[in-house]
Amino acid sequence: MLKKMGQFVREEEGQGMAEYGLILAGVAVVAIVGIKLLGIKIDEVIDTVTGKL
């Protein structure tokens, strides 16, 4: 039992998965902010084109 617990503590696979999760969360936040900002700009362009038509 102690041997298994020692292996569990030394394994870094869980740490790697946590890092991938944090990276994924960061990318998601950046994507959401980018979409929000681009959405506003796209709305402005569409409104301008519609107004000129």
MOPAC internal coordinates of N, CA, C and O (Angstrom, degrees):
PM7 1SCF
backbone

  N    0.0000 0     0.00 0     0.00 0    0    0    0
  C    1.4553 1     0.00 0     0.00 0    1    0    0
  C    1.5291 1   110.53 1     0.00 0    2    1    0
  O    1.2310 1   120.75 1   133.90 1    3    2    1
  N    1.3413 1   116.16 1   -46.10 1    3    2    1
  C    1.4552 1   119.36 1   179.58 1    5    3    2
  C    1.5234 1   111.56 1   -64.72 1    6    5    3
  O    1.2310 1   120.87 1   146.31 1    7    6    5
  N    1.3213 1   115.94 1   -33.69 1    7    6    5
  C    1.4616 1   120.15 1   178.58 1    9    7    6
  C    1.5342 1   110.35 1   -64.61 1   10    9    7
  O    1.2310 1   120.61 1   137.17 1   11   10    9
  N    1.3203 1   116.45 1   -42.83 1   11   10    9
  C    1.4622 1   121.48 1   178.65 1   13   11   10
  C    1.5291 1   110.85 1   -63.70 1   14   13   11
  O    1.2310 1   120.48 1   138.02 1   15   14   13
  N    1.3304 1   116.69 1   -41.98 1   15   14   13
  C    1.4654 1   120.44 1   179.44 1   17   15   14
  C    1.5277 1   110.41 1   -65.17 1   18   17   15
  O    1.2310 1   120.31 1   142.63 1   19   18   17
  N    1.3291 1   117.01 1   -37.37 1   19   18   17
  C    1.4559 1   120.74 1   177.26 1   21   19   18
  C    1.5206 1   111.81 1   -63.73 1   22   21   19
  O    1.2310 1   120.46 1   139.76 1   23   22   21
  N    1.3272 1   116.73 1   -40.24 1   23   22   21
  C    1.4593 1   120.97 1   177.14 1   25   23   22
  C    1.5253 1   110.37 1   -65.19 1   26   25   23
  O    1.2310 1   120.89 1   140.64 1   27   26   25
  N    1.3142 1   115.90 1   -39.36 1   27   26   25
  C    1.4670 1   120.31 1  -179.36 1   29   27   26
  C    1.5204 1   110.71 1   -62.68 1   30   29   27
  O    1.2310 1   120.34 1   139.03 1   31   30   29
  N    1.3238 1   116.96 1   -40.97 1   31   30   29
  C    1.4629 1   121.29 1  -179.15 1   33   31   30
  C    1.5222 1   110.57 1   -67.89 1   34   33   31
  O    1.2310 1   120.08 1   143.32 1   35   34   33
  N    1.3335 1   117.46 1   -36.68 1   35   34   33
  C    1.4587 1   121.10 1  -177.28 1   37   35   34
  C    1.5166 1   113.38 1   -79.29 1   38   37   35
  O    1.2310 1   119.72 1   157.71 1   39   38   37
  N    1.3024 1   118.15 1   -22.29 1   39   38   37
  C    1.4616 1   120.40 1  -179.09 1   41   39   38
  C    1.5192 1   109.88 1   -68.30 1   42   41   39
  O    1.2310 1   121.06 1   -41.40 1   43   42   41
  N    1.3210 1   115.58 1   138.60 1   43   42   41
  C    1.4619 1   120.54 1  -178.69 1   45   43   42
  C    1.5197 1   111.96 1  -110.92 1   46   45   43
  O    1.2310 1   120.48 1  -172.92 1   47   46   45
  N    1.3180 1   116.68 1     7.08 1   47   46   45
  C    1.4568 1   119.88 1  -178.19 1   49   47   46
  C    1.5301 1   111.30 1   -62.42 1   50   49   47
  O    1.2310 1   120.64 1   138.64 1   51   50   49
  N    1.3194 1   116.38 1   -41.36 1   51   50   49
  C    1.4578 1   120.13 1   178.89 1   53   51   50
  C    1.5133 1   111.77 1   -64.02 1   54   53   51
  O    1.2310 1   120.78 1   142.26 1   55   54   53
  N    1.3226 1   116.11 1   -37.74 1   55   54   53
  C    1.4624 1   120.41 1   178.45 1   57   55   54
  C    1.5316 1   109.60 1   -64.75 1   58   57   55
  O    1.2310 1   120.48 1   138.31 1   59   58   57
  N    1.3172 1   116.70 1   -41.69 1   59   58   57
  C    1.4653 1   120.50 1   178.92 1   61   59   58
  C    1.5172 1   111.37 1   -62.22 1   62   61   59
  O    1.2310 1   120.71 1   138.85 1   63   62   61
  N    1.3220 1   116.24 1   -41.15 1   63   62   61
  C    1.4630 1   119.60 1   179.02 1   65   63   62
  C    1.5231 1   111.06 1   -65.06 1   66   65   63
  O    1.2310 1   120.46 1   141.47 1   67   66   65
  N    1.3264 1   116.72 1   -38.53 1   67   66   65
  C    1.4633 1   120.08 1   177.98 1   69   67   66
  C    1.5243 1   110.35 1   -64.35 1   70   69   67
  O    1.2310 1   120.41 1   140.86 1   71   70   69
  N    1.3273 1   116.81 1   -39.14 1   71   70   69
  C    1.4629 1   119.96 1   178.34 1   73   71   70
  C    1.5229 1   110.78 1   -65.22 1   74   73   71
  O    1.2310 1   120.37 1   137.42 1   75   74   73
  N    1.3307 1   116.90 1   -42.58 1   75   74   73
  C    1.4623 1   119.39 1   176.67 1   77   75   74
  C    1.5258 1   110.77 1   -61.42 1   78   77   75
  O    1.2310 1   120.34 1   141.80 1   79   78   77
  N    1.3175 1   116.96 1   -38.20 1   79   78   77
  C    1.4651 1   120.50 1   177.75 1   81   79   78
  C    1.5147 1   111.96 1   -63.11 1   82   81   79
  O    1.2310 1   120.59 1   137.84 1   83   82   81
  N    1.3317 1   116.48 1   -42.16 1   83   82   81
  C    1.4689 1   120.20 1   178.42 1   85   83   82
  C    1.5224 1   111.37 1   -65.98 1   86   85   83
  O    1.2310 1   120.63 1   139.28 1   87   86   85
  N    1.3259 1   116.40 1   -40.72 1   87   86   85
  C    1.4658 1   119.81 1   177.79 1   89   87   86
  C    1.5211 1   110.33 1   -63.00 1   90   89   87
  O    1.2310 1   120.72 1   136.08 1   91   90   89
  N    1.3226 1   116.23 1   -43.92 1   91   90   89
  C    1.4604 1   120.68 1   179.41 1   93   91   90
  C    1.5224 1   111.03 1   -61.60 1   94   93   91
  O    1.2310 1   120.35 1   138.61 1   95   94   93
  N    1.3277 1   116.93 1   -41.39 1   95   94   93
  C    1.4602 1   120.67 1   178.04 1   97   95   94
  C    1.5291 1   110.58 1   -63.94 1   98   97   95
  O    1.2310 1   120.25 1   138.69 1   99   98   97
  N    1.3177 1   117.13 1   -41.31 1   99   98   97
  C    1.4652 1   120.71 1   178.41 1  101   99   98
  C    1.5137 1   112.16 1   -63.33 1  102  101   99
  O    1.2310 1   120.53 1   137.01 1  103  102  101
  N    1.3328 1   116.59 1   -42.99 1  103  102  101
  C    1.4657 1   120.55 1   178.27 1  105  103  102
  C    1.5256 1   110.18 1   -63.52 1  106  105  103
  O    1.2310 1   120.54 1   140.39 1  107  106  105
  N    1.3255 1   116.58 1   -39.61 1  107  106  105
  C    1.4679 1   120.26 1   179.56 1  109  107  106
  C    1.5244 1   110.61 1   -63.22 1  110  109  107
  O    1.2310 1   120.30 1   137.88 1  111  110  109
  N    1.3311 1   117.02 1   -42.12 1  111  110  109
  C    1.4720 1   120.37 1   179.70 1  113  111  110
  C    1.5223 1   109.90 1   -63.40 1  114  113  111
  O    1.2310 1   120.28 1   134.49 1  115  114  113
  N    1.3324 1   117.08 1   -45.51 1  115  114  113
  C    1.4675 1   120.47 1   179.61 1  117  115  114
  C    1.5267 1   110.56 1   -62.45 1  118  117  115
  O    1.2310 1   120.24 1   138.91 1  119  118  117
  N    1.3259 1   117.14 1   -41.09 1  119  118  117
  C    1.4656 1   120.49 1   179.48 1  121  119  118
  C    1.5218 1   111.26 1   -64.09 1  122  121  119
  O    1.2310 1   120.38 1   137.47 1  123  122  121
  N    1.3203 1   116.87 1   -42.53 1  123  122  121
  C    1.4699 1   120.03 1  -179.74 1  125  123  122
  C    1.5224 1   110.63 1   -63.80 1  126  125  123
  O    1.2310 1   120.46 1   135.24 1  127  126  125
  N    1.3323 1   116.73 1   -44.76 1  127  126  125
  C    1.4654 1   120.07 1   179.14 1  129  127  126
  C    1.5214 1   110.23 1   -63.22 1  130  129  127
  O    1.2310 1   120.38 1   137.04 1  131  130  129
  N    1.3294 1   116.88 1   -42.96 1  131  130  129
  C    1.4627 1   120.37 1   178.87 1  133  131  130
  C    1.5175 1   112.37 1   -61.95 1  134  133  131
  O    1.2310 1   120.82 1   136.82 1  135  134  133
  N    1.3117 1   116.03 1   -43.18 1  135  134  133
  C    1.4712 1   119.60 1   179.24 1  137  135  134
  C    1.5218 1   110.58 1   -64.87 1  138  137  135
  O    1.2310 1   120.39 1   139.97 1  139  138  137
  N    1.3300 1   116.86 1   -40.03 1  139  138  137
  C    1.4727 1   120.01 1   178.40 1  141  139  138
  C    1.5226 1   110.33 1   -61.84 1  142  141  139
  O    1.2310 1   120.21 1   133.15 1  143  142  141
  N    1.3395 1   117.20 1   -46.85 1  143  142  141
  C    1.4606 1   120.43 1  -178.75 1  145  143  142
  C    1.5216 1   111.45 1   -66.57 1  146  145  143
  O    1.2310 1   120.10 1   136.36 1  147  146  145
  N    1.3304 1   117.42 1   -43.64 1  147  146  145
  C    1.4589 1   120.11 1   178.86 1  149  147  146
  C    1.5177 1   111.32 1   -68.06 1  150  149  147
  O    1.2310 1   120.64 1   147.32 1  151  150  149
  N    1.3132 1   116.37 1   -32.68 1  151  150  149
  C    1.4686 1   119.68 1   178.54 1  153  151  150
  C    1.5123 1   111.58 1   -60.98 1  154  153  151
  O    1.2310 1   120.64 1   140.21 1  155  154  153
  N    1.3267 1   116.38 1   -39.79 1  155  154  153
  C    1.4726 1   121.01 1   178.87 1  157  155  154
  C    1.5269 1   109.48 1   -66.25 1  158  157  155
  O    1.2310 1   120.29 1   135.28 1  159  158  157
  N    1.3311 1   117.06 1   -44.72 1  159  158  157
  C    1.4690 1   120.89 1  -179.82 1  161  159  158
  C    1.5257 1   110.96 1   -64.85 1  162  161  159
  O    1.2310 1   120.45 1   137.47 1  163  162  161
  N    1.3221 1   116.74 1   -42.53 1  163  162  161
  C    1.4635 1   120.19 1   179.09 1  165  163  162
  C    1.5223 1   110.26 1   -63.17 1  166  165  163
  O    1.2310 1   120.09 1   139.96 1  167  166  165
  N    1.3167 1   117.43 1   -40.04 1  167  166  165
  C    1.4655 1   121.07 1   176.46 1  169  167  166
  C    1.5270 1   110.55 1   -59.28 1  170  169  167
  O    1.2310 1   120.66 1   137.23 1  171  170  169
  N    1.3232 1   116.34 1   -42.77 1  171  170  169
  C    1.4638 1   120.21 1  -179.86 1  173  171  170
  C    1.5148 1   111.00 1   -64.00 1  174  173  171
  O    1.2310 1   120.20 1   137.22 1  175  174  173
  N    1.3271 1   117.23 1   -42.78 1  175  174  173
  C    1.4741 1   121.06 1   179.45 1  177  175  174
  C    1.5267 1   110.15 1   -63.92 1  178  177  175
  O    1.2310 1   119.91 1   135.87 1  179  178  177
  N    1.3045 1   117.77 1   -44.13 1  179  178  177
  C    1.4627 1   121.32 1  -179.92 1  181  179  178
  C    1.5235 1   110.29 1   -64.13 1  182  181  179
  O    1.2310 1   120.21 1   138.40 1  183  182  181
  N    1.3280 1   117.20 1   -41.60 1  183  182  181
  C    1.4600 1   120.67 1   177.66 1  185  183  182
  C    1.5280 1   111.18 1   -62.98 1  186  185  183
  O    1.2310 1   120.11 1   140.39 1  187  186  185
  N    1.3269 1   117.39 1   -39.61 1  187  186  185
  C    1.4620 1   121.44 1   179.48 1  189  187  186
  C    1.5256 1   110.54 1   -65.68 1  190  189  187
  O    1.2310 1   120.63 1   134.23 1  191  190  189
  N    1.3222 1   116.41 1   -45.77 1  191  190  189
  C    1.4581 1   120.46 1   179.44 1  193  191  190
  C    1.5302 1   110.26 1   -63.98 1  194  193  191
  O    1.2310 1   120.40 1   137.33 1  195  194  193
  N    1.3127 1   116.83 1   -42.67 1  195  194  193
  C    1.4682 1   120.29 1   179.77 1  197  195  194
  C    1.5208 1   110.75 1   -63.86 1  198  197  195
  O    1.2310 1   120.65 1   139.49 1  199  198  197
  N    1.3244 1   116.36 1   -40.51 1  199  198  197
  C    1.4583 1   120.24 1   179.02 1  201  199  198
  C    1.5093 1   112.97 1   -64.63 1  202  201  199
  O    1.2310 1   120.38 1   143.46 1  203  202  201
  N    1.3227 1   116.88 1   -36.54 1  203  202  201
  C    1.4690 1   120.64 1  -179.59 1  205  203  202
  C    1.5318 1   111.68 1   -75.50 1  206  205  203
  O    1.2310 1   120.27 1   155.54 1  207  206  205
  N    1.3330 1   117.09 1   -24.46 1  207  206  205
  C    1.4687 1   119.05 1   178.52 1  209  207  206
  C    1.5061 1   109.10 1   -76.77 1  210  209  207
  O    1.2310 1   120.10 1   180.00 1  211  210  209

